[in-house]
Amino acid sequence: MPWNVFTKSLDLLNTLGHTAGMSAAKPKNTAPAKTPVAILVRVSTSKQETDRQVSELSAHALAKGYEVVEICREQVSGMADESDRPGLQRAEELARAGTVKKILVHEVSRLARRNSIAHAFIEMLEELGVSLYWHQQGIETLLPNGKRNPAAGIMFALLAEMARAERETLSERIKSGLEEAKRKGRKLGRPAGAAFTVKKFLSKHSDIARSIKEGHSVRNTAKITGKGVSTVQRVKSAMPF
């Protein structure tokens, strides 16, 4: 074999090896993973809407580069027991599963108006390394290094107590107003003939009745129909078995 052919073959191998090495060493352009978050919103009655809460929290998530994994919605009183809080329970499920790293709420009162529930939820999140962010003050319970934020803890305790007191004051005002109306001889409640019969009530909420008959629990029925847990319970109580 001529020497020049052998030399060219070696040059070709060196060139290919050098090219392969350059190709393997070339850094990949990978975008950083987005922080997964859940949005938790709550209203007390069907006359209220969660759209504003969702809109503002979604805008915050977008600005921070977060990925909204799920929006947990509730239509239930902030004084309700934890077992009657499907949205709160779903947020806890996502946190325990490691699906989310942050829970976003609009304000502390949307989380709960009962201190026991609010504080228990916060402690659970902290143990899991999940941060709670409330939009009204723009504060998170965990610092960027994952440690507890002392300032947030103090403010959360204060706001949770204010939310409870606010609800208590509202309840007292309503009770006082009803007593004053009775004193003046006013008739309270629905006008005569306006009350729903059981049949009409069940007809209005036929989707709930159907879900209950299929064997779904009160909480699951509330999720399926998008109606409040208290409404589902009233329908269940009114159903003939």
N, C-alpha and C positions, 0 to 999 in steps of 0.2 A: 504493500500500500504506500503511495507517495506520501512524503512527510507533510506536504501542504494540506492534504486532505485530512490527515490526523489532527493537524493544528486547528483547522476550521471546525472539526467536530468538537474539540475541546472548547473552542470559543463559543460555539452554539450552546453547549451544556451550561457553561458559566453564565451566559446571557439569560438562559431560561431560569436557572437557579436564582440569579439576582432579581429577575422580574417577579418570580414567585415569592421571594422573600419580601420584596417591597409591597406586594399585594397583600400578604398575610399581616404585615406590620401596619397597614393603613388603618387608622382609627375609624370606628364606626360612629356615625352621627345619630345617636339615640337620644330622644327627648326624655327628660326626667318624668317619672311616673307622677300622676296627679294624686293629691291627697283625697281619699274617698270620704265623703261626708253624708250625713242624713239630715234632712230638715224636718223639724217637729213643729206643727202648728195646731192650735186649739181655739175653738170658740165655744161659748156656753149654750147658745140656742140656734135654732134653724134660721132665725132672722139675721144672724150675723154671717159674715163670709171670711174665708181664710186667704182670699186672693192677695190682699195687700201684704200680709205676712210672707206668703210664698214669693211674691214678686221681689220684695226687698232682700230677703235672704238669698234668693237665687242670684240676684245682681251682685251681692257680696261674694258669693261662692265663685262667680265668674271672674270678678276682679282679682280674687286671690289665686285663681287657677285651680280651684278645687273641682272634683268630680262629684256631682250630686247623684248618689246611688239610689236614694229613695226619699219620697216625701211622705211622712207619717201624719195623717190628718185625724182630728178628733172633733166631735161635737158633743161635749160633755162638760159638766161643771168642774171647775178647778178644785172643788171640795170633795169630788167623788173619790171613792176608794180606789186603790191601785188596780184591783181586779176589774173595775169598770172603766179602765183607761187603755183601750186597745192601741192607741197611737204611742203612748208611753211604753207599753209593753213591747211593741214592735221595735221601737228605738233601742230598748234594752237587748232584744234578741240580736239586732245587727251589731251592737257593741260587743256582746259576748262571743259572737261568731267571728269577730275580728274583721268584719266586712267594712266597718267604718272606723275612722280615726278621730272624727269630730262629730258632735251633734250641735246643730244650729237652731236656736229658738229666737223669737223676736224680742221677748222680754221675760223676766223671771216669772211673772204671774201666769204666762202661757204654759210654763212647765207644771206648775201646781200652785194652789192657794192653801195647801196644807204643808206646814213645815216638815212634818215627819216624812212625807213622800218626797218633797223637794230635796231634803238633805240626804235621804237614803239613796236617791237616784244619783246625786253628785258623788257620794262616796263609792258607789258601785262603779261609776265611770272612771274615777281616779285609780281604783284598784286595777282596772283593765288598761290603763294608760290612754284612755279616750278623753278628749277635752270637750268641755261644754262652752259654747260661745253664745252670748246673748247680745243682740244687735243694738238694743236701746242705749247701752253704755259702751258697746264695742269692746267687751272684755272676755277673756278666756280663762278657764279655771286652771289650765296647765301652761307652763312656760315653754318656749321652743325646745328646751333641753328635756322636756318631759316631767319636770318637777312641778310640785304644787305651787300655784300662784297665791301667796299669802294675801295680797291686796284684793284679789278676786274673791277669796274665801270670806273676808270680812264684809265686802260689799254684797255678796250673795246672801249672807245671813241677814243683813239689814233689809234688802229688797224682798226676801222671802217673808219676813215678818210684816213688812208694809203691805204685801199682797194679801196676806191673811187678814190683817186688820181692815183693809179696804173692803174685803168681802163681808166681814163681820159688821162693819158700819152700814153697808148697803142693806144687809139683811135686817138690821135694826130699824132703818128708815122705812123699809117696806112694811114691817110689822106695825110701826107707829102710824103709818099712813092708813093702813087697813083699820086699825083701832079707831082712828079719828073719823073715818068714813062711817063706821058702824055707829059711833056716838051721834053722828048727824043724821042717822036713819037711812043712809044710802044702802041700796041693795048691791051686794057684791056677787061676782061670778058672771057666768054667761046669761044673756037674756033668756026669759022663759021660752022653751021650744028650740033653743039653739044648740043644746047639748047633743053630741053624737050618740046614737045608739051603738050598742056593742057591734051589731051587724055592720053598720056604716064604718065604724072605726076599723074593723078587721078588713073590710073591703078596701078602705083607703091604703092600708098597709098589707095588701095581699102578698107582696114580695117577701115581707118578713115572715108572714104566716106559712108560706110555702117553704121557706128555708128551714124554719123550726120543724115543720112536719117531715122534712128530709133528714132530720137528725142532727142538724148543725147546732152548735152551742150558741149562747147569747152573744158572746164576743165575736165568734166567726160570722154570725149572721149580720152583726153590725158592720163588719168589714165588707161582706158580700154586697149588702144593700146600700152601704154608704150612709146609714142612718145612725143616730145616737143609741148608745147602749140602753139608756133609760127608756127610749121609745120601744126598743126591742123587748125589754122586760115587761112593759105595759101590754104589748100585743100578746106576749106569751101568757100573761096572767088572764087575759080576756078570752083566750082560745079555749073552746070546749074539747075535752080529751075523753 
